[in-house]
Amino acid sequence: MRHSLMLCAAAGITSLFLMGSANAASDFRVIKWSLTGVCQIYDFGWGGKPIPWDYRVMTRHLPSFGAALRAKDHLARSGRCTL
């Protein structure tokens, strides 16, 4: 009885997590840190902004991490990012 209760609770928590992550909108962008010139992929979809504030957004909204990775690679090859 106790194991089945724990199994049901774990299944419920997992399903809530999956529903929440499916509805979350991803807003990947490549940002460039001003001090170092290093580019990084950042997801603005969760509502927060990077800290510290000395960065510049290098790309438009990108729908997936893969698209952001390709954009970052293009920026690095063109010399606009150091890493």
Protein Blocks (a to p, Z undefined) as FASTA:
>chain_A
ZZmmmmmmmmmmmmmmmmmmmmpccdddddddfklopacdddfknopacddfbdcdfbdc
dfbfklmmmmmmmmmmnopafZZ
